[in-house]
């Protein structure tokens, strides 16, 4: 699976707060460490339209948004 982050700051913040209980500065610090150690790269940030286009081309993408997109919804977080 290829993870994708949302460019929408409100959606991005809400997602990470609900899923990993971290704020944007904590997520940024995590990715800086991963990049510095050479272990991982952060997910690309795409707009809703770009996510929809990417999902049409690649079914192995995992993304989130505040409204349903194309593709199968595995679970919904409230």
mmCIF file of the N, C-alpha and C atoms, coordinates in Angstrom:
data_MODEL
# 
_entry.id   MODEL 
# 
loop_
_atom_site.group_PDB 
_atom_site.id 
_atom_site.type_symbol 
_atom_site.label_atom_id 
_atom_site.label_alt_id 
_atom_site.label_comp_id 
_atom_site.label_asym_id 
_atom_site.label_entity_id 
_atom_site.label_seq_id 
_atom_site.pdbx_PDB_ins_code 
_atom_site.Cartn_x 
_atom_site.Cartn_y 
_atom_site.Cartn_z 
_atom_site.occupancy 
_atom_site.B_iso_or_equiv 
_atom_site.pdbx_formal_charge 
_atom_site.auth_seq_id 
_atom_site.auth_comp_id 
_atom_site.auth_asym_id 
_atom_site.auth_atom_id 
_atom_site.pdbx_PDB_model_num 
ATOM 1   N N  . UNK A 1 1  ? 0.829   -1.186 0.000   1.00 0.00 ? 1  UNK A N  1 
ATOM 2   C CA . UNK A 1 1  ? 0.000   0.000  0.000   1.00 0.00 ? 1  UNK A CA 1 
ATOM 3   C C  . UNK A 1 1  ? 0.874   1.249  0.000   1.00 0.00 ? 1  UNK A C  1 
ATOM 4   N N  . UNK A 1 2  ? 0.426   2.238  -0.724  1.00 0.00 ? 2  UNK A N  1 
ATOM 5   C CA . UNK A 1 2  ? 1.106   3.525  -0.770  1.00 0.00 ? 2  UNK A CA 1 
ATOM 6   C C  . UNK A 1 2  ? 0.265   4.539  0.004   1.00 0.00 ? 2  UNK A C  1 
ATOM 7   N N  . UNK A 1 3  ? 0.766   5.047  1.125   1.00 0.00 ? 3  UNK A N  1 
ATOM 8   C CA . UNK A 1 3  ? -0.015  6.033  1.890   1.00 0.00 ? 3  UNK A CA 1 
ATOM 9   C C  . UNK A 1 3  ? 0.047   7.417  1.248   1.00 0.00 ? 3  UNK A C  1 
ATOM 10  N N  . UNK A 1 4  ? -1.059  8.138  1.354   1.00 0.00 ? 4  UNK A N  1 
ATOM 11  C CA . UNK A 1 4  ? -1.162  9.499  0.839   1.00 0.00 ? 4  UNK A CA 1 
ATOM 12  C C  . UNK A 1 4  ? -1.757  10.360 1.949   1.00 0.00 ? 4  UNK A C  1 
ATOM 13  N N  . UNK A 1 5  ? -1.178  11.539 2.174   1.00 0.00 ? 5  UNK A N  1 
ATOM 14  C CA . UNK A 1 5  ? -1.728  12.502 3.120   1.00 0.00 ? 5  UNK A CA 1 
ATOM 15  C C  . UNK A 1 5  ? -2.550  13.539 2.373   1.00 0.00 ? 5  UNK A C  1 
ATOM 16  N N  . UNK A 1 6  ? -3.451  14.167 3.095   1.00 0.00 ? 6  UNK A N  1 
ATOM 17  C CA . UNK A 1 6  ? -4.287  15.218 2.529   1.00 0.00 ? 6  UNK A CA 1 
ATOM 18  C C  . UNK A 1 6  ? -3.584  16.561 2.601   1.00 0.00 ? 6  UNK A C  1 
ATOM 19  N N  . UNK A 1 7  ? -3.710  17.359 1.541   1.00 0.00 ? 7  UNK A N  1 
ATOM 20  C CA . UNK A 1 7  ? -3.188  18.730 1.551   1.00 0.00 ? 7  UNK A CA 1 
ATOM 21  C C  . UNK A 1 7  ? -4.061  19.633 2.422   1.00 0.00 ? 7  UNK A C  1 
ATOM 22  N N  . UNK A 1 8  ? -5.298  19.221 2.640   1.00 0.00 ? 8  UNK A N  1 
ATOM 23  C CA . UNK A 1 8  ? -6.220  20.007 3.455   1.00 0.00 ? 8  UNK A CA 1 
ATOM 24  C C  . UNK A 1 8  ? -5.753  19.956 4.909   1.00 0.00 ? 8  UNK A C  1 
ATOM 25  N N  . UNK A 1 9  ? -5.269  21.084 5.437   1.00 0.00 ? 9  UNK A N  1 
ATOM 26  C CA . UNK A 1 9  ? -4.689  21.119 6.779   1.00 0.00 ? 9  UNK A CA 1 
ATOM 27  C C  . UNK A 1 9  ? -5.662  20.682 7.860   1.00 0.00 ? 9  UNK A C  1 
ATOM 28  N N  . UNK A 1 10 ? -6.924  21.084 7.756   1.00 0.00 ? 10 UNK A N  1 
ATOM 29  C CA . UNK A 1 10 ? -7.923  20.707 8.757   1.00 0.00 ? 10 UNK A CA 1 
ATOM 30  C C  . UNK A 1 10 ? -8.108  19.192 8.787   1.00 0.00 ? 10 UNK A C  1 
ATOM 31  N N  . UNK A 1 11 ? -8.236  18.582 7.629   1.00 0.00 ? 11 UNK A N  1 
ATOM 32  C CA . UNK A 1 11 ? -8.407  17.136 7.514   1.00 0.00 ? 11 UNK A CA 1 
ATOM 33  C C  . UNK A 1 11 ? -7.152  16.413 7.994   1.00 0.00 ? 11 UNK A C  1 
ATOM 34  N N  . UNK A 1 12 ? -5.978  16.913 7.593   1.00 0.00 ? 12 UNK A N  1 
ATOM 35  C CA . UNK A 1 12 ? -4.693  16.343 7.987   1.00 0.00 ? 12 UNK A CA 1 
ATOM 36  C C  . UNK A 1 12 ? -4.552  16.340 9.512   1.00 0.00 ? 12 UNK A C  1 
ATOM 37  N N  . UNK A 1 13 ? -4.821  17.472 10.135  1.00 0.00 ? 13 UNK A N  1 
ATOM 38  C CA . UNK A 1 13 ? -4.706  17.589 11.588  1.00 0.00 ? 13 UNK A CA 1 
ATOM 39  C C  . UNK A 1 13 ? -5.689  16.678 12.313  1.00 0.00 ? 13 UNK A C  1 
ATOM 40  N N  . UNK A 1 14 ? -6.925  16.662 11.847  1.00 0.00 ? 14 UNK A N  1 
ATOM 41  C CA . UNK A 1 14 ? -7.951  15.828 12.479  1.00 0.00 ? 14 UNK A CA 1 
ATOM 42  C C  . UNK A 1 14 ? -7.595  14.341 12.364  1.00 0.00 ? 14 UNK A C  1 
ATOM 43  N N  . UNK A 1 15 ? -7.126  13.938 11.197  1.00 0.00 ? 15 UNK A N  1 
ATOM 44  C CA . UNK A 1 15 ? -6.758  12.544 10.981  1.00 0.00 ? 15 UNK A CA 1 
ATOM 45  C C  . UNK A 1 15 ? -5.674  12.100 11.957  1.00 0.00 ? 15 UNK A C  1 
ATOM 46  N N  . UNK A 1 16 ? -4.573  12.851 12.008  1.00 0.00 ? 16 UNK A N  1 
ATOM 47  C CA . UNK A 1 16 ? -3.464  12.444 12.873  1.00 0.00 ? 16 UNK A CA 1 
ATOM 48  C C  . UNK A 1 16 ? -3.800  12.549 14.355  1.00 0.00 ? 16 UNK A C  1 
ATOM 49  N N  . UNK A 1 17 ? -4.635  13.498 14.721  1.00 0.00 ? 17 UNK A N  1 
ATOM 50  C CA . UNK A 1 17 ? -5.032  13.611 16.129  1.00 0.00 ? 17 UNK A CA 1 
ATOM 51  C C  . UNK A 1 17 ? -5.877  12.405 16.531  1.00 0.00 ? 17 UNK A C  1 
ATOM 52  N N  . UNK A 1 18 ? -6.806  12.000 15.671  1.00 0.00 ? 18 UNK A N  1 
ATOM 53  C CA . UNK A 1 18 ? -7.687  10.874 15.999  1.00 0.00 ? 18 UNK A CA 1 
ATOM 54  C C  . UNK A 1 18 ? -7.001  9.522  15.876  1.00 0.00 ? 18 UNK A C  1 
ATOM 55  N N  . UNK A 1 19 ? -6.098  9.375  14.920  1.00 0.00 ? 19 UNK A N  1 
ATOM 56  C CA . UNK A 1 19 ? -5.478  8.077  14.666  1.00 0.00 ? 19 UNK A CA 1 
ATOM 57  C C  . UNK A 1 19 ? -4.262  7.829  15.546  1.00 0.00 ? 19 UNK A C  1 
ATOM 58  N N  . UNK A 1 20 ? -3.356  8.775  15.642  1.00 0.00 ? 20 UNK A N  1 
ATOM 59  C CA . UNK A 1 20 ? -2.116  8.551  16.396  1.00 0.00 ? 20 UNK A CA 1 
ATOM 60  C C  . UNK A 1 20 ? -1.944  9.503  17.575  1.00 0.00 ? 20 UNK A C  1 
ATOM 61  N N  . UNK A 1 21 ? -2.941  10.328 17.825  1.00 0.00 ? 21 UNK A N  1 
ATOM 62  C CA . UNK A 1 21 ? -2.930  11.272 18.945  1.00 0.00 ? 21 UNK A CA 1 
ATOM 63  C C  . UNK A 1 21 ? -1.686  12.163 18.922  1.00 0.00 ? 21 UNK A C  1 
ATOM 64  N N  . UNK A 1 22 ? -1.363  12.678 17.727  1.00 0.00 ? 22 UNK A N  1 
ATOM 65  C CA . UNK A 1 22 ? -0.213  13.574 17.550  1.00 0.00 ? 22 UNK A CA 1 
ATOM 66  C C  . UNK A 1 22 ? -0.657  14.838 16.822  1.00 0.00 ? 22 UNK A C  1 
ATOM 67  N N  . UNK A 1 23 ? -0.030  15.962 17.165  1.00 0.00 ? 23 UNK A N  1 
ATOM 68  C CA . UNK A 1 23 ? -0.326  17.196 16.440  1.00 0.00 ? 23 UNK A CA 1 
ATOM 69  C C  . UNK A 1 23 ? 0.653   17.331 15.267  1.00 0.00 ? 23 UNK A C  1 
ATOM 70  N N  . UNK A 1 24 ? 0.414   18.285 14.371  1.00 0.00 ? 24 UNK A N  1 
ATOM 71  C CA . UNK A 1 24 ? 1.265   18.411 13.180  1.00 0.00 ? 24 UNK A CA 1 
ATOM 72  C C  . UNK A 1 24 ? 2.758   18.578 13.488  1.00 0.00 ? 24 UNK A C  1 
ATOM 73  N N  . UNK A 1 25 ? 3.105   19.294 14.551  1.00 0.00 ? 25 UNK A N  1 
ATOM 74  C CA . UNK A 1 25 ? 4.535   19.468 14.858  1.00 0.00 ? 25 UNK A CA 1 
ATOM 75  C C  . UNK A 1 25 ? 5.170   18.138 15.279  1.00 0.00 ? 25 UNK A C  1 
ATOM 76  N N  . UNK A 1 26 ? 4.422   17.288 15.956  1.00 0.00 ? 26 UNK A N  1 
ATOM 77  C CA . UNK A 1 26 ? 4.939   15.981 16.345  1.00 0.00 ? 26 UNK A CA 1 
ATOM 78  C C  . UNK A 1 26 ? 5.105   15.074 15.128  1.00 0.00 ? 26 UNK A C  1 
ATOM 79  N N  . UNK A 1 27 ? 4.167   15.137 14.212  1.00 0.00 ? 27 UNK A N  1 
ATOM 80  C CA . UNK A 1 27 ? 4.262   14.349 12.977  1.00 0.00 ? 27 UNK A CA 1 
ATOM 81  C C  . UNK A 1 27 ? 5.455   14.830 12.155  1.00 0.00 ? 27 UNK A C  1 
ATOM 82  N N  . UNK A 1 28 ? 5.622   16.143 12.075  1.00 0.00 ? 28 UNK A N  1 
ATOM 83  C CA . UNK A 1 28 ? 6.762   16.708 11.344  1.00 0.00 ? 28 UNK A CA 1 
ATOM 84  C C  . UNK A 1 28 ? 8.082   16.232 11.952  1.00 0.00 ? 28 UNK A C  1 
ATOM 85  N N  . UNK A 1 29 ? 8.183   16.259 13.264  1.00 0.00 ? 29 UNK A N  1 
ATOM 86  C CA . UNK A 1 29 ? 9.410   15.806 13.947  1.00 0.00 ? 29 UNK A CA 1 
ATOM 87  C C  . UNK A 1 29 ? 9.676   14.331 13.660  1.00 0.00 ? 29 UNK A C  1 
ATOM 88  N N  . UNK A 1 30 ? 8.623   13.522 13.655  1.00 0.00 ? 30 UNK A N  1 
ATOM 89  C CA . UNK A 1 30 ? 8.768   12.094 13.346  1.00 0.00 ? 30 UNK A CA 1 
ATOM 90  C C  . UNK A 1 30 ? 9.371   11.910 11.951  1.00 0.00 ? 30 UNK A C  1 
ATOM 91  N N  . UNK A 1 31 ? 8.808   12.624 10.963  1.00 0.00 ? 31 UNK A N  1 
ATOM 92  C CA . UNK A 1 31 ? 9.282   12.451 9.595   1.00 0.00 ? 31 UNK A CA 1 
ATOM 93  C C  . UNK A 1 31 ? 10.692  13.009 9.402   1.00 0.00 ? 31 UNK A C  1 
ATOM 94  N N  . UNK A 1 32 ? 11.033  14.074 10.106  1.00 0.00 ? 32 UNK A N  1 
ATOM 95  C CA . UNK A 1 32 ? 12.409  14.583 10.024  1.00 0.00 ? 32 UNK A CA 1 
ATOM 96  C C  . UNK A 1 32 ? 13.394  13.525 10.504  1.00 0.00 ? 32 UNK A C  1 
ATOM 97  N N  . UNK A 1 33 ? 13.065  12.852 11.573  1.00 0.00 ? 33 UNK A N  1 
ATOM 98  C CA . UNK A 1 33 ? 13.943  11.794 12.092  1.00 0.00 ? 33 UNK A CA 1 
ATOM 99  C C  . UNK A 1 33 ? 14.064  10.650 11.087  1.00 0.00 ? 33 UNK A C  1 
ATOM 100 N N  . UNK A 1 34 ? 12.936  10.247 10.490  1.00 0.00 ? 34 UNK A N  1 
ATOM 101 C CA . UNK A 1 34 ? 12.944  9.155  9.517   1.00 0.00 ? 34 UNK A CA 1 
ATOM 102 C C  . UNK A 1 34 ? 13.772  9.517  8.286   1.00 0.00 ? 34 UNK A C  1 
ATOM 103 N N  . UNK A 1 35 ? 13.629  10.746 7.822   1.00 0.00 ? 35 UNK A N  1 
ATOM 104 C CA . UNK A 1 35 ? 14.391  11.204 6.658   1.00 0.00 ? 35 UNK A CA 1 
ATOM 105 C C  . UNK A 1 35 ? 15.880  11.258 7.001   1.00 0.00 ? 35 UNK A C  1 
ATOM 106 N N  . UNK A 1 36 ? 16.201  11.804 8.171   1.00 0.00 ? 36 UNK A N  1 
ATOM 107 C CA . UNK A 1 36 ? 17.598  11.940 8.590   1.00 0.00 ? 36 UNK A CA 1 
ATOM 108 C C  . UNK A 1 36 ? 18.295  10.583 8.714   1.00 0.00 ? 36 UNK A C  1 
ATOM 109 N N  . UNK A 1 37 ? 17.585  9.597  9.251   1.00 0.00 ? 37 UNK A N  1 
ATOM 110 C CA . UNK A 1 37 ? 18.182  8.265  9.410   1.00 0.00 ? 37 UNK A CA 1 
ATOM 111 C C  . UNK A 1 37 ? 18.131  7.453  8.115   1.00 0.00 ? 37 UNK A C  1 
ATOM 112 N N  . UNK A 1 38 ? 17.414  7.953  7.116   1.00 0.00 ? 38 UNK A N  1 
ATOM 113 C CA . UNK A 1 38 ? 17.343  7.278  5.826   1.00 0.00 ? 38 UNK A CA 1 
ATOM 114 C C  . UNK A 1 38 ? 16.426  6.073  5.802   1.00 0.00 ? 38 UNK A C  1 
ATOM 115 N N  . UNK A 1 39 ? 15.532  5.962  6.777   1.00 0.00 ? 39 UNK A N  1 
ATOM 116 C CA . UNK A 1 39 ? 14.659  4.792  6.821   1.00 0.00 ? 39 UNK A CA 1 
ATOM 117 C C  . UNK A 1 39 ? 13.384  4.938  6.002   1.00 0.00 ? 39 UNK A C  1 
ATOM 118 N N  . UNK A 1 40 ? 12.778  6.108  6.022   1.00 0.00 ? 40 UNK A N  1 
ATOM 119 C CA . UNK A 1 40 ? 11.498  6.289  5.325   1.00 0.00 ? 40 UNK A CA 1 
ATOM 120 C C  . UNK A 1 40 ? 11.372  7.700  4.790   1.00 0.00 ? 40 UNK A C  1 
ATOM 121 N N  . UNK A 1 41 ? 10.434  7.859  3.863   1.00 0.00 ? 41 UNK A N  1 
ATOM 122 C CA . UNK A 1 41 ? 10.046  9.160  3.342   1.00 0.00 ? 41 UNK A CA 1 
ATOM 123 C C  . UNK A 1 41 ? 8.583   9.401  3.702   1.00 0.00 ? 41 UNK A C  1 
ATOM 124 N N  . UNK A 1 42 ? 8.189   10.642 3.979   1.00 0.00 ? 42 UNK A N  1 
ATOM 125 C CA . UNK A 1 42 ? 6.790   10.907 4.328   1.00 0.00 ? 42 UNK A CA 1 
ATOM 126 C C  . UNK A 1 42 ? 5.872   10.690 3.132   1.00 0.00 ? 42 UNK A C  1 
ATOM 127 N N  . UNK A 1 43 ? 4.596   10.425 3.406   1.00 0.00 ? 43 UNK A N  1 
ATOM 128 C CA . UNK A 1 43 ? 3.635   10.285 2.304   1.00 0.00 ? 43 UNK A CA 1 
ATOM 129 C C  . UNK A 1 43 ? 3.515   11.593 1.521   1.00 0.00 ? 43 UNK A C  1 
ATOM 130 N N  . UNK A 1 44 ? 3.228   11.468 0.241   1.00 0.00 ? 44 UNK A N  1 
ATOM 131 C CA . UNK A 1 44 ? 2.950   12.651 -0.566  1.00 0.00 ? 44 UNK A CA 1 
ATOM 132 C C  . UNK A 1 44 ? 1.677   13.291 -0.050  1.00 0.00 ? 44 UNK A C  1 
ATOM 133 N N  . UNK A 1 45 ? 1.601   14.619 -0.143  1.00 0.00 ? 45 UNK A N  1 
ATOM 134 C CA . UNK A 1 45 ? 0.378   15.337 0.206   1.00 0.00 ? 45 UNK A CA 1 
ATOM 135 C C  . UNK A 1 45 ? -0.323  15.716 -1.093  1.00 0.00 ? 45 UNK A C  1 
ATOM 136 N N  . UNK A 1 46 ? -1.550  15.261 -1.222  1.00 0.00 ? 46 UNK A N  1 
ATOM 137 C CA . UNK A 1 46 ? -2.322  15.522 -2.430  1.00 0.00 ? 46 UNK A CA 1 
ATOM 138 C C  . UNK A 1 46 ? -3.656  16.173 -2.085  1.00 0.00 ? 46 UNK A C  1 
ATOM 139 N N  . UNK A 1 47 ? -4.186  16.925 -3.030  1.00 0.00 ? 47 UNK A N  1 
ATOM 140 C CA . UNK A 1 47 ? -5.521  17.501 -2.871  1.00 0.00 ? 47 UNK A CA 1 
ATOM 141 C C  . UNK A 1 47 ? -6.560  16.398 -3.073  1.00 0.00 ? 47 UNK A C  1 
ATOM 142 N N  . UNK A 1 48 ? -7.795  16.702 -2.734  1.00 0.00 ? 48 UNK A N  1 
ATOM 143 C CA . UNK A 1 48 ? -8.878  15.727 -2.905  1.00 0.00 ? 48 UNK A CA 1 
ATOM 144 C C  . UNK A 1 48 ? -8.960  15.254 -4.360  1.00 0.00 ? 48 UNK A C  1 
ATOM 145 N N  . UNK A 1 49 ? -8.867  16.186 -5.292  1.00 0.00 ? 49 UNK A N  1 
ATOM 146 C CA . UNK A 1 49 ? -8.939  15.833 -6.715  1.00 0.00 ? 49 UNK A CA 1 
ATOM 147 C C  . UNK A 1 49 ? -7.749  14.961 -7.122  1.00 0.00 ? 49 UNK A C  1 
ATOM 148 N N  . UNK A 1 50 ? -6.564  15.300 -6.634  1.00 0.00 ? 50 UNK A N  1 
ATOM 149 C CA . UNK A 1 50 ? -5.371  14.511 -6.945  1.00 0.00 ? 50 UNK A CA 1 
ATOM 150 C C  . UNK A 1 50 ? -5.465  13.098 -6.354  1.00 0.00 ? 50 UNK A C  1 
ATOM 151 N N  . UNK A 1 51 ? -6.053  12.987 -5.154  1.00 0.00 ? 51 UNK A N  1 
ATOM 152 C CA . UNK A 1 51 ? -6.250  11.672 -4.539  1.00 0.00 ? 51 UNK A CA 1 
ATOM 153 C C  . UNK A 1 51 ? -7.205  10.837 -5.392  1.00 0.00 ? 51 UNK A C  1 
ATOM 154 N N  . UNK A 1 52 ? -8.285  11.439 -5.842  1.00 0.00 ? 52 UNK A N  1 
ATOM 155 C CA . UNK A 1 52 ? -9.246  10.727 -6.694  1.00 0.00 ? 52 UNK A CA 1 
ATOM 156 C C  . UNK A 1 52 ? -8.577  10.227 -7.968  1.00 0.00 ? 52 UNK A C  1 
ATOM 157 N N  . UNK A 1 53 ? -7.757  11.083 -8.590  1.00 0.00 ? 53 UNK A N  1 
ATOM 158 C CA . UNK A 1 53 ? -7.052  10.693 -9.822  1.00 0.00 ? 53 UNK A CA 1 
ATOM 159 C C  . UNK A 1 53 ? -6.048  9.568  -9.542  1.00 0.00 ? 53 UNK A C  1 
ATOM 160 N N  . UNK A 1 54 ? -5.338  9.665  -8.432  1.00 0.00 ? 54 UNK A N  1 
ATOM 161 C CA . UNK A 1 54 ? -4.356  8.634  -8.074  1.00 0.00 ? 54 UNK A CA 1 
ATOM 162 C C  . UNK A 1 54 ? -5.045  7.297  -7.819  1.00 0.00 ? 54 UNK A C  1 
ATOM 163 N N  . UNK A 1 55 ? -6.211  7.322  -7.181  1.00 0.00 ? 55 UNK A N  1 
ATOM 164 C CA . UNK A 1 55 ? -6.951  6.093  -6.909  1.00 0.00 ? 55 UNK A CA 1 
ATOM 165 C C  . UNK A 1 55 ? -7.432  5.424  -8.191  1.00 0.00 ? 55 UNK A C  1 
ATOM 166 N N  . UNK A 1 56 ? -7.732  6.217  -9.202  1.00 0.00 ? 56 UNK A N  1 
ATOM 167 C CA . UNK A 1 56 ? -8.151  5.652  -10.485 1.00 0.00 ? 56 UNK A CA 1 
ATOM 168 C C  . UNK A 1 56 ? -6.993  4.918  -11.159 1.00 0.00 ? 56 UNK A C  1 
ATOM 169 N N  . UNK A 1 57 ? -5.776  5.403  -10.957 1.00 0.00 ? 57 UNK A N  1 
ATOM 170 C CA . UNK A 1 57 ? -4.604  4.815  -11.604 1.00 0.00 ? 57 UNK A CA 1 
ATOM 171 C C  . UNK A 1 57 ? -3.967  3.691  -10.795 1.00 0.00 ? 57 UNK A C  1 
ATOM 172 N N  . UNK A 1 58 ? -4.097  3.740  -9.478  1.00 0.00 ? 58 UNK A N  1 
ATOM 173 C CA . UNK A 1 58 ? -3.424  2.779  -8.615  1.00 0.00 ? 58 UNK A CA 1 
ATOM 174 C C  . UNK A 1 58 ? -4.366  2.357  -7.492  1.00 0.00 ? 58 UNK A C  1 
ATOM 175 N N  . UNK A 1 59 ? -4.767  1.113  -7.484  1.00 0.00 ? 59 UNK A N  1 
ATOM 176 C CA . UNK A 1 59 ? -5.704  0.608  -6.475  1.00 0.00 ? 59 UNK A CA 1 
ATOM 177 C C  . UNK A 1 59 ? -5.012  0.273  -5.155  1.00 0.00 ? 59 UNK A C  1 
ATOM 178 N N  . UNK A 1 60 ? -3.695  0.414  -5.101  1.00 0.00 ? 60 UNK A N  1 
ATOM 179 C CA . UNK A 1 60 ? -2.955  0.093  -3.880  1.00 0.00 ? 60 UNK A CA 1 
ATOM 180 C C  . UNK A 1 60 ? -2.555  1.355  -3.123  1.00 0.00 ? 60 UNK A C  1 
ATOM 181 N N  . UNK A 1 61 ? -3.462  2.299  -3.081  1.00 0.00 ? 61 UNK A N  1 
ATOM 182 C CA . UNK A 1 61 ? -3.250  3.549  -2.355  1.00 0.00 ? 61 UNK A CA 1 
ATOM 183 C C  . UNK A 1 61 ? -4.179  3.566  -1.149  1.00 0.00 ? 61 UNK A C  1 
ATOM 184 N N  . UNK A 1 62 ? -3.658  4.068  -0.051  1.00 0.00 ? 62 UNK A N  1 
ATOM 185 C CA . UNK A 1 62 ? -4.501  4.278  1.114   1.00 0.00 ? 62 UNK A CA 1 
ATOM 186 C C  . UNK A 1 62 ? -4.474  5.774  1.417   1.00 0.00 ? 62 UNK A C  1 
ATOM 187 N N  . UNK A 1 63 ? -5.648  6.365  1.502   1.00 0.00 ? 63 UNK A N  1 
ATOM 188 C CA . UNK A 1 63 ? -5.769  7.804  1.709   1.00 0.00 ? 63 UNK A CA 1 
ATOM 189 C C  . UNK A 1 63 ? -6.968  8.067  2.610   1.00 0.00 ? 63 UNK A C  1 
ATOM 190 N N  . UNK A 1 64 ? -7.127  9.288  3.011   1.00 0.00 ? 64 UNK A N  1 
ATOM 191 C CA . UNK A 1 64 ? -8.237  9.671  3.875   1.00 0.00 ? 64 UNK A CA 1 
ATOM 192 C C  . UNK A 1 64 ? -8.762  11.027 3.435   1.00 0.00 ? 64 UNK A C  1 
ATOM 193 N N  . UNK A 1 65 ? -9.989  11.309 3.788   1.00 0.00 ? 65 UNK A N  1 
ATOM 194 C CA . UNK A 1 65 ? -10.595 12.607 3.532   1.00 0.00 ? 65 UNK A CA 1 
ATOM 195 C C  . UNK A 1 65 ? -11.824 12.703 4.421   1.00 0.00 ? 65 UNK A C  1 
ATOM 196 N N  . UNK A 1 66 ? -12.427 13.858 4.452   1.00 0.00 ? 66 UNK A N  1 
ATOM 197 C CA . UNK A 1 66 ? -13.615 14.014 5.276   1.00 0.00 ? 66 UNK A CA 1 
ATOM 198 C C  . UNK A 1 66 ? -14.900 13.655 4.534   1.00 0.00 ? 66 UNK A C  1 
ATOM 199 N N  . UNK A 1 67 ? -14.785 13.266 3.276   1.00 0.00 ? 67 UNK A N  1 
ATOM 200 C CA . UNK A 1 67 ? -15.921 12.763 2.506   1.00 0.00 ? 67 UNK A CA 1 
ATOM 201 C C  . UNK A 1 67 ? -15.476 11.518 1.753   1.00 0.00 ? 67 UNK A C  1 
ATOM 202 N N  . UNK A 1 68 ? -16.401 10.606 1.475   1.00 0.00 ? 68 UNK A N  1 
ATOM 203 C CA . UNK A 1 68 ? -16.019 9.393  0.746   1.00 0.00 ? 68 UNK A CA 1 
ATOM 204 C C  . UNK A 1 68 ? -15.455 9.710  -0.642  1.00 0.00 ? 68 UNK A C  1 
ATOM 205 N N  . UNK A 1 69 ? -14.436 8.978  -1.018  1.00 0.00 ? 69 UNK A N  1 
ATOM 206 C CA . UNK A 1 69 ? -13.835 9.106  -2.345  1.00 0.00 ? 69 UNK A CA 1 
ATOM 207 C C  . UNK A 1 69 ? -14.177 7.864  -3.150  1.00 0.00 ? 69 UNK A C  1 
ATOM 208 N N  . UNK A 1 70 ? -13.586 7.731  -4.302  1.00 0.00 ? 70 UNK A N  1 
ATOM 209 C CA . UNK A 1 70 ? -13.742 6.513  -5.067  1.00 0.00 ? 70 UNK A CA 1 
ATOM 210 C C  . UNK A 1 70 ? -12.948 5.427  -4.380  1.00 0.00 ? 70 UNK A C  1 
ATOM 211 N N  . UNK A 1 71 ? -13.293 4.201  -4.606  1.00 0.00 ? 71 UNK A N  1 
ATOM 212 C CA . UNK A 1 71 ? -12.576 3.106  -3.957  1.00 0.00 ? 71 UNK A CA 1 
ATOM 213 C C  . UNK A 1 71 ? -13.395 2.536  -2.815  1.00 0.00 ? 71 UNK A C  1 
ATOM 214 N N  . UNK A 1 72 ? -12.899 1.485  -2.249  1.00 0.00 ? 72 UNK A N  1 
ATOM 215 C CA . UNK A 1 72 ? -13.601 0.788  -1.193  1.00 0.00 ? 72 UNK A CA 1 
ATOM 216 C C  . UNK A 1 72 ? -13.255 1.389  0.171   1.00 0.00 ? 72 UNK A C  1 
ATOM 217 N N  . UNK A 1 73 ? -14.276 1.655  0.963   1.00 0.00 ? 73 UNK A N  1 
ATOM 218 C CA . UNK A 1 73 ? -14.057 2.156  2.304   1.00 0.00 ? 73 UNK A CA 1 
ATOM 219 C C  . UNK A 1 73 ? -13.968 0.955  3.237   1.00 0.00 ? 73 UNK A C  1 
ATOM 220 N N  . UNK A 1 74 ? -12.840 0.814  3.903   1.00 0.00 ? 74 UNK A N  1 
ATOM 221 C CA . UNK A 1 74 ? -12.641 -0.319 4.796   1.00 0.00 ? 74 UNK A CA 1 
ATOM 222 C C  . UNK A 1 74 ? -13.215 -0.026 6.174   1.00 0.00 ? 74 UNK A C  1 
ATOM 223 N N  . UNK A 1 75 ? -13.002 1.166  6.673   1.00 0.00 ? 75 UNK A N  1 
ATOM 224 C CA . UNK A 1 75 ? -13.594 1.577  7.934   1.00 0.00 ? 75 UNK A CA 1 
ATOM 225 C C  . UNK A 1 75 ? -13.716 3.090  7.981   1.00 0.00 ? 75 UNK A C  1 
ATOM 226 N N  . UNK A 1 76 ? -14.613 3.550  8.816   1.00 0.00 ? 76 UNK A N  1 
ATOM 227 C CA . UNK A 1 76 ? -14.834 4.968  8.986   1.00 0.00 ? 76 UNK A CA 1 
ATOM 228 C C  . UNK A 1 76 ? -14.496 5.342  10.416  1.00 0.00 ? 76 UNK A C  1 
ATOM 229 N N  . UNK A 1 77 ? -13.769 6.432  10.590  1.00 0.00 ? 77 UNK A N  1 
ATOM 230 C CA . UNK A 1 77 ? -13.392 6.901  11.920  1.00 0.00 ? 77 UNK A CA 1 
ATOM 231 C C  . UNK A 1 77 ? -14.267 8.087  12.266  1.00 0.00 ? 77 UNK A C  1 
ATOM 232 N N  . UNK A 1 78 ? -14.866 8.030  13.428  1.00 0.00 ? 78 UNK A N  1 
ATOM 233 C CA . UNK A 1 78 ? -15.731 9.144  13.871  1.00 0.00 ? 78 UNK A CA 1 
ATOM 234 C C  . UNK A 1 78 ? -15.208 9.735  15.137  1.00 0.00 ? 78 UNK A C  1 
# 
